[in-house]
Amino acid sequence: MPQGGGKGRVGLHVSGIPDGDRYILIFGAESAHVFANPVPRAFHAALPERDRTMLAMRSGERVNLMLEEARVHGPAFTGMAPAPCIQLGSFCVDSFENEDLVTEWFALCRLPSVQSLPGCVRARKMVSVSGWAKHAALYEFDSLQSRNDHFVFFERAQPEIEAWSVRTVKHLVHAPKSSNVACRIWPPVEGR
């Protein structure tokens, strides 16, 4: 998915890790351990020379193996196919003391509040098995327009939710250029 447009309110950003953000490639499996045998580094090393040469052309690549912690479906949910537009944020929490704050916010505030947004297909909270980011939030929309129209400022109409988010987001330490907004290029979106 190439990056779309627009950024939401985010906390701090970390430096010193790869900062690629142009394309997002997402694989799914029954278990994160499917991607541990072999791990990506070993899998890539076993590829033919031609494929390794192609992979070497990437820059700023970041890899995380994650598990889905929680999922909510929005009003635009029609099935399990990848949504036409996503926003993916990957982050750690600034201190151990704030882990519960972030966990509670996702469980009691963020996920319940986005599941009623027009154009929202689903939202997922992820946790890391491997990679820099300990957490990720994957928001899926039926279009970039829906994301821009309904997600970017949805909390402003709900002062108590906005206040909770302001208190919490400042404790998130995002990957470079996170969160990323992208439109699906494969499998093709019908009608495009």
C-alpha positions as CSV (number, residue, x, y, z in Angstrom):
1,M,0.0,0.0,0.0
2,P,1.6,3.3,-0.9
3,Q,1.2,6.0,1.6
4,G,-2.0,8.1,1.3
5,G,-2.4,11.5,3.0
6,G,-3.0,13.1,6.3
7,K,-1.8,12.5,9.7
8,G,-3.6,12.3,13.0
9,R,-2.5,13.5,16.4
10,V,0.5,11.4,17.6
11,G,2.9,11.4,20.5
12,L,6.7,11.4,20.4
13,H,8.7,9.8,17.6
14,V,11.8,7.6,18.1
15,S,14.9,8.0,16.1
16,G,17.6,5.4,15.2
17,I,15.3,2.8,13.7
18,P,14.5,2.4,9.9
19,D,12.2,5.2,8.7
20,G,10.7,3.7,5.6
21,D,7.0,4.5,5.1
22,R,6.3,4.4,1.4
23,Y,4.8,0.9,1.2
24,I,3.2,-1.3,3.8
25,L,3.0,-5.1,3.2
26,I,0.8,-7.1,5.5
27,F,0.7,-10.9,5.8
28,G,-1.7,-12.8,7.9
29,A,-1.5,-16.3,9.4
30,E,-3.1,-18.5,12.1
31,S,0.0,-17.9,14.3
32,A,2.9,-15.4,14.4
33,H,5.2,-18.5,14.7
34,V,4.4,-19.2,11.0
35,F,6.8,-16.3,10.4
36,A,9.4,-17.7,12.8
37,N,10.2,-20.8,10.9
38,P,12.2,-19.4,9.2
39,V,12.5,-15.9,10.5
40,P,12.5,-13.2,7.8
41,R,16.3,-12.8,7.8
42,A,16.8,-16.5,7.3
43,F,14.0,-16.7,4.7
44,H,15.6,-13.9,2.7
45,A,19.1,-15.4,2.9
46,A,17.8,-18.6,1.3
47,L,16.2,-16.8,-1.7
48,P,17.9,-17.0,-5.1
49,E,20.5,-14.3,-5.9
50,R,18.0,-12.4,-8.2
51,D,15.5,-12.1,-5.4
52,R,18.1,-11.0,-2.8
53,T,19.3,-8.4,-5.2
54,M,15.7,-7.1,-5.5
55,L,15.2,-7.0,-1.7
56,A,18.5,-5.1,-1.3
57,M,17.0,-2.2,-3.3
58,R,14.6,-1.5,-0.4
59,S,15.5,1.4,2.0
60,G,14.3,2.1,5.5
61,E,12.5,-1.3,5.8
62,R,10.9,-2.0,9.2
63,V,9.6,-5.4,10.1
64,N,7.3,-6.4,13.0
65,L,5.7,-9.7,13.7
66,M,2.5,-9.0,15.6
67,L,-0.5,-10.7,17.1
68,E,-4.0,-9.3,17.1
69,E,-4.9,-8.4,20.7
70,A,-8.4,-7.0,20.0
71,R,-10.7,-6.2,17.0
72,V,-13.9,-4.3,16.5
73,H,-16.0,-4.1,13.3
74,G,-17.3,-0.8,12.1
75,P,-20.5,0.0,10.1
76,A,-18.7,-0.6,6.8
77,F,-17.7,-4.1,7.6
78,T,-18.6,-6.5,4.8
79,G,-16.2,-9.4,5.3
80,M,-12.6,-10.3,5.9
81,A,-11.0,-8.9,2.8
82,P,-8.4,-6.1,3.4
83,A,-10.0,-2.7,3.5
84,P,-9.3,-0.2,0.7
85,C,-7.7,2.3,3.1
86,I,-5.8,1.8,6.3
87,Q,-4.1,3.9,9.0
88,L,-1.3,2.0,10.7
89,G,0.5,3.3,13.8
90,S,3.3,1.4,15.4
91,F,4.6,2.5,18.8
92,C,6.0,1.8,22.3
93,V,4.9,3.4,25.5
94,D,7.2,6.0,27.1
95,S,7.4,4.1,30.5
96,F,6.4,0.9,32.2
97,E,4.1,3.0,34.5
98,N,2.0,4.1,31.5
99,E,1.4,0.7,29.9
100,D,-1.8,0.2,31.8
101,L,-3.0,3.7,30.8
102,V,-2.5,2.8,27.1
103,T,-4.1,-0.6,27.5
104,E,-7.1,0.8,29.2
105,W,-7.5,3.6,26.6
106,F,-7.6,1.1,23.7
107,A,-10.0,-1.3,25.5
108,L,-12.4,1.3,27.0
109,C,-12.1,4.3,24.8
110,R,-10.4,4.1,21.4
111,L,-11.7,0.8,20.0
112,P,-15.3,1.3,21.2
113,S,-15.4,4.9,19.9
114,V,-14.1,4.1,16.4
115,Q,-16.4,1.1,15.7
116,S,-19.3,3.5,15.1
117,L,-17.5,5.8,12.7
118,P,-19.0,6.0,9.2
119,G,-16.7,4.3,6.7
120,C,-14.9,2.3,9.4
121,V,-14.5,-1.3,8.3
122,R,-12.7,-2.5,11.4
123,A,-10.0,-1.6,13.9
124,R,-7.4,-3.8,15.4
125,K,-5.0,-3.4,18.3
126,M,-1.8,-5.5,17.8
127,V,1.1,-6.5,20.1
128,S,4.6,-7.4,19.0
129,V,6.3,-10.8,18.9
130,S,9.4,-9.4,17.2
131,G,10.5,-5.9,16.0
132,W,11.0,-2.5,17.6
133,A,7.4,-1.5,18.1
134,K,5.6,-3.2,21.0
135,H,2.2,-2.1,19.9
136,A,0.3,-1.2,16.7
137,A,-3.1,0.1,15.9
138,L,-4.6,-0.8,12.5
139,Y,-7.7,1.2,11.4
140,E,-9.4,0.1,8.2
141,F,-11.8,2.3,6.1
142,D,-13.9,1.8,3.0
143,S,-12.0,4.7,1.4
144,L,-9.4,7.4,2.0
145,Q,-12.2,10.0,1.8
146,S,-14.1,8.2,4.7
147,R,-10.9,8.1,6.8
148,N,-10.3,11.8,6.1
149,D,-13.9,12.9,6.7
150,H,-14.7,10.9,9.8
151,F,-11.5,9.7,11.6
152,V,-9.1,12.6,11.7
153,F,-11.1,14.8,14.0
154,F,-13.9,12.5,15.3
155,E,-12.9,13.0,18.9
156,R,-13.5,16.8,18.8
157,A,-17.3,16.2,18.9
158,Q,-16.8,14.1,22.1
159,P,-14.9,16.2,24.7
160,E,-14.6,13.3,27.3
161,I,-13.1,11.0,24.6
162,E,-10.8,13.8,23.3
163,A,-9.6,14.5,26.8
164,W,-8.8,10.9,27.5
165,S,-6.9,10.6,24.1
166,V,-4.9,13.8,24.8
167,R,-3.9,12.4,28.2
168,T,-2.9,9.1,26.7
169,V,-1.3,9.8,23.2
170,K,1.4,11.9,24.7
171,H,2.8,8.7,26.2
172,L,3.1,6.9,22.9
173,V,6.5,6.8,21.2
174,H,5.9,6.2,17.5
175,A,8.1,4.8,14.8
176,P,9.5,7.4,12.4
177,K,6.7,8.9,10.2
178,S,4.0,6.9,12.1
179,S,1.2,6.8,11.8
180,N,1.0,5.8,8.1
181,V,-2.1,6.2,5.9
182,A,-2.2,3.9,2.8
183,C,-4.6,2.9,0.1
184,R,-4.6,-0.7,-1.0
185,I,-3.0,-1.5,-4.4
186,W,-3.3,-5.4,-4.1
187,P,-5.6,-7.1,-4.2
188,P,-7.1,-4.5,-6.4
189,V,-10.0,-2.5,-5.0
190,E,-13.1,-3.0,-7.2
191,G,-14.2,0.1,-9.1
192,R,-10.8,1.7,-9.2
